[in-house]
Amino acid sequence: MTIVEVLKLSADYLQKHGSDSGRLDAELLLAHALGLRRLDLYLKFDHSLADPELAVYRSLVSRRGKGEPVAYLVGHKEFMGLDFEVTRDVLVPNPDTETLVQRAVEIAREASRPLRVADVGTGSGSIAVAVAHYAPNTEVWASDTSRDALEVAARNVKKHGLHDRVHLECGDLMRPLPGGLDLVCANLPYVPIGATLPAEVAAQPAGALHAGEGGAALVIRLLDEAPAHLAPGGRVLAEIDPAIVATVTEAAGRNFTAHRVHRDLGGHDRVLEVWS
């Protein structure tokens, strides 16, 4: 079978098994199996695949059809135009989170001085690395309770040459972080405990997905802890689910005087920004 024939069959199979990006998934998996770039697949579209190559690819497609995220199968994921290593110890970087990063970079670029930034619950380090990469006037402290996740983050920090401006700390929420922060960013768990999730989401670390109080518990804790670590005029950006907007904005009112909610590309309320 040729590359183009294999891609068509695989894309159809993945589409029937729940993927809403069957063709893209098929291309990414085949490029990975063959050690090629996606572009190379079309430069060699009439190339016939050997049985060993097909066996490796079929295994990947089968696992994807059962709900495993493509990023776990290929070991990396693009986010904000940057490539990140991804393992099963961390969440797969989500395009919705780019809304938070874009706002953080905007805030940093508007400042006429260096900014001290935190990324709480850093996981793969994607937020910390992206902010530091696109806003050179920032110094970033990134925290997580998982040492396995921090090992992944450390490799991503090194990969992007940011070890001098991104500092990794192990601990719960704000506790391991310094004071005098100008901006706190966080993509914390906000899925209600017991919620039914698509297979590829459920395959990711449960501890990085679920939170009590209908999904709002950790965001509320962050909003309570952050003021003690903020410099005057400091802000918090927290990714949220639209279902908890009312709950977290009410909680923000205990410590902050103003807030706004930013929408993602799908038009959903996605990022809470608060300040005093």
C-alpha positions as a printed Julia matrix, in Angstrom:
276×3 Matrix{Float64}:
   0.0    0.0    0.0
   1.18   3.51  -0.74
   1.35   6.39   1.73
  -1.67   8.12   0.23
  -3.75   4.93   0.37
  -2.77   4.23   3.97
  -3.61   7.78   5.01
  -7.09   7.62   3.5
  -7.94   4.32   5.17
  -6.54   5.43   8.51
  -8.31   8.79   8.46
 -11.63   7.07   7.74
 -11.02   4.58  10.55
 -10.19   7.28  13.08
 -13.17   9.37  12.04
 -15.45   6.4   12.68
 -13.84   5.86  16.07
 -14.55   9.33  17.4
 -11.71  11.55  16.21
 -12.82  14.93  14.91
  -9.41  15.38  13.27
  -8.96  11.98  11.65
  -6.86  13.1    8.69
  -4.5   15.2   10.81
  -4.15  12.4   13.36
  -3.37   9.9   10.61
  -0.71  12.18   9.13
   0.97  12.91  12.46
   1.08   9.24  13.4
   2.43   8.12  10.02
   5.07  10.82   9.95
   6.14   9.7   13.43
   6.19   6.01  12.47
   8.33   6.72   9.4
  10.57   9.34  11.0
   9.45  11.98   8.51
   7.94  15.46   8.59
   4.25  15.73   7.67
   5.25  17.57   4.5
   7.46  14.65   3.49
   4.42  12.36   3.36
   3.12  14.26   0.36
   6.5   14.47  -1.29
   6.51  10.66  -1.14
   2.76  10.03  -1.47
   3.25   7.13  -3.93
   5.91   5.42  -1.79
   4.94   1.84  -0.88
   5.18   0.9    2.78
   6.95  -2.26   3.92
   5.23  -4.67   6.31
   7.34  -3.62   9.36
   6.44   0.02   8.73
   2.76  -0.86   8.43
   2.86  -2.91  11.63
   4.22   0.02  13.67
   1.71   2.41  12.14
  -1.27   0.1   12.63
  -0.43  -0.18  16.31
  -0.4    3.6   16.68
  -3.68   4.01  14.79
  -5.31   1.31  16.89
  -4.27   3.02  20.12
  -5.5    6.37  18.81
  -8.81   4.73  17.89
  -9.17   3.67  21.53
  -8.79   7.25  22.71
  -5.08   7.74  23.41
  -4.06  11.34  22.65
  -1.86  11.76  19.59
   0.59  13.81  21.67
   1.25  10.85  23.97
   1.76   8.55  21.0
   4.28  10.8   19.25
   5.78  12.37  22.41
   5.33  16.04  21.64
   2.77  18.77  20.92
   2.87  22.21  19.33
   1.61  25.1   21.49
   1.91  28.82  20.7
   4.09  27.92  17.72
   6.58  26.1   19.96
   7.22  22.37  20.23
   6.88  20.74  23.67
   7.77  17.29  24.91
   4.66  15.59  26.32
   4.44  12.44  28.45
   1.62  10.77  30.35
   2.75  12.68  33.45
   1.36  15.96  32.09
  -1.71  17.36  30.39
  -1.53  17.78  26.63
  -1.21  21.54  25.92
  -4.59  22.76  24.7
  -5.18  25.48  22.09
  -7.75  27.06  24.45
  -4.91  27.87  26.85
  -3.3   30.09  24.21
  -5.9   32.7   25.19
  -4.25  32.95  28.62
  -0.72  33.08  27.23
  -1.61  35.72  24.66
  -3.07  37.94  27.37
  -0.03  37.38  29.61
   2.33  38.35  26.79
   0.19  41.41  26.03
   0.44  42.54  29.66
   4.2   42.0   29.66
   4.74  43.88  26.43
   2.7   46.84  27.69
   5.01  47.15  30.7
   8.08  49.35  30.39
  10.08  47.33  32.9
  11.0   43.75  33.79
   8.11  41.67  35.15
   8.09  38.83  37.69
   5.65  36.15  36.54
   4.42  32.87  38.01
   2.91  29.83  36.29
   1.03  27.8   38.91
   0.46  24.13  38.09
   2.93  24.27  35.22
   2.73  20.64  34.03
   4.78  20.44  30.83
   5.93  24.03  31.35
   4.13  25.2   28.22
   2.72  28.4   29.73
   5.96  29.36  31.49
   8.09  28.69  28.43
   5.74  30.44  26.0
   5.46  33.56  28.17
   9.23  33.75  28.67
   9.84  33.14  24.95
   7.47  35.8   23.66
   8.03  38.34  26.45
  11.79  38.7   27.0
  11.24  41.2   29.83
   9.83  38.45  32.07
  11.37  36.22  34.72
   9.12  33.23  35.42
   8.68  30.96  38.44
   6.74  27.78  37.63
   5.33  25.45  40.28
   3.76  22.0   40.36
   3.05  19.35  42.99
   4.24  16.58  40.64
   7.98  15.98  40.45
   7.43  13.83  37.35
   5.72  16.76  35.64
   8.52  19.09  36.69
  11.06  16.77  35.04
   9.15  17.14  31.77
   8.97  20.91  32.28
  12.72  21.06  32.96
  13.45  19.37  29.64
  11.16  21.81  27.82
  12.78  24.8   29.54
  16.21  23.52  28.48
  15.02  22.74  24.95
  13.97  26.35  24.45
  17.08  27.8   26.08
  15.25  29.52  28.94
  16.89  27.98  32.01
  18.2   31.42  33.04
  14.71  32.98  33.17
  12.36  30.09  34.06
  12.71  28.65  37.57
  10.93  25.43  38.55
   9.62  24.87  42.07
   7.88  21.86  43.62
   4.96  22.63  45.91
   1.25  23.32  46.28
  -0.17  26.33  44.42
   1.5   29.58  45.58
   3.42  28.15  48.54
   6.81  27.57  46.85
   6.72  30.87  44.96
   8.38  34.19  45.84
   6.64  37.46  46.61
   6.59  40.61  44.54
   5.0   38.94  41.53
   3.54  41.18  38.84
   1.5   38.45  37.18
   0.27  35.01  38.22
  -0.86  32.62  35.47
  -2.59  29.31  36.14
  -4.24  26.5   34.25
  -5.41  24.49  37.26
  -7.8   21.52  37.33
 -11.36  22.76  36.79
 -13.34  19.7   35.68
 -15.99  18.58  38.22
 -15.25  15.29  39.94
 -17.24  12.52  38.27
 -17.75  14.4   35.01
 -17.96  12.31  31.84
 -15.11  13.17  29.5
 -14.08  12.23  25.95
 -11.68   9.29  25.92
  -8.65  11.35  24.9
  -9.24  13.77  27.79
  -9.94  11.0   30.32
  -6.6    9.41  29.32
  -4.74  12.38  30.82
  -3.7   12.63  34.51
  -6.85  12.8   36.64
  -5.11  14.95  39.23
  -4.49  17.61  36.59
  -8.12  17.61  35.45
 -10.53  17.33  38.38
 -11.33  19.63  41.27
 -14.0   19.8   43.94
 -16.76  22.38  44.36
 -17.99  21.69  40.84
 -14.51  22.26  39.44
 -13.9   25.61  41.16
 -12.02  24.58  44.32
  -8.42  25.1   43.2
  -9.1   28.32  41.3
 -10.77  29.71  44.44
  -7.76  28.69  46.55
  -5.46  30.39  44.07
  -7.48  33.6   44.25
  -7.25  33.51  48.04
  -3.51  32.79  48.15
  -2.28  35.02  45.32
  -2.64  38.47  46.93
   0.08  37.75  49.51
   2.53  37.09  46.67
   1.55  39.95  44.36
   3.32  43.27  43.97
   1.12  46.4   44.03
  -0.92  46.41  40.83
  -0.32  42.7   40.25
  -2.77  40.58  38.3
  -3.95  36.97  38.12
  -4.9   35.1   34.93
  -6.69  31.8   35.57
  -8.04  29.44  32.94
 -11.6   28.36  33.76
 -14.57  26.46  32.43
 -17.6   28.59  31.49
 -19.65  26.64  34.06
 -17.68  28.07  37.0
 -17.5   31.72  35.94
 -20.07  32.92  38.47
 -18.51  30.96  41.33
 -14.94  32.11  40.77
 -15.79  35.74  40.07
 -17.72  35.86  43.34
 -14.68  34.41  45.11
 -12.41  36.94  43.41
 -14.45  39.74  44.95
 -13.06  38.85  48.38
  -9.53  39.95  47.48
  -9.71  41.88  44.2
 -11.65  44.97  43.15
 -11.91  44.34  39.42
 -12.16  41.47  36.97
 -12.82  40.62  33.35
 -13.35  37.36  31.47
 -11.61  36.64  28.17
 -13.14  34.32  25.58
 -11.29  31.66  23.61
 -11.4   31.26  19.83
 -14.58  29.2   20.18
 -16.33  32.1   21.9
 -16.38  30.43  25.33
 -15.52  32.19  28.59
 -12.03  30.82  29.22
  -9.74  33.12  31.23
 -10.51  35.08  34.38
  -8.33  38.17  34.87
  -8.41  39.89  38.27
  -6.66  42.88  39.79
  -7.06  45.53  42.5
